[in-house]
């Protein structure tokens, strides 16, 4: 008998801040990486937008696809898991939170534009209605990609 693991799932929309780059591991596995910026619905006092920057790891076939298709400035839907990694430095240990992509789809626009109230997204707690709307928008994007025969993860 096997036990189902807890759910570790993250869905992000944003844009690549650099082209995906190939990294060949000593084990022979193929990994691509790119940085990914997600804008928050906030502005700093200076008027600058607030955003989060993530490192995205993409493995094997999806990684090969990423190297060919993901370019700086491209808007994407990235679905994957959050993983903590640590490594040694001269000053001790550093810790990173990395998104391990399991699915990537190019987007023409921000999924949430005009679909949700930005003021509601600023709240510390979100309503079930907002969450359901966000989940439905991700589901619609996945279905559109599937219907279009998207050449990203859905075809791998």
ABEGO torsion letter per residue (X at the ends): XBBBBBBBBBBBBEBBABBBBBBBBAAGBBBBBBBBBBBBABBBAAGBBBBBBBBBBBBEAAAAAAAAABBBGBBBBBBBBBBBBBBBBAAEBBBBBBBBBABBBBBABBAABGABBAAAAABABBBAAAAAAAAAAAAAAAAAAAAAGBABAAAX
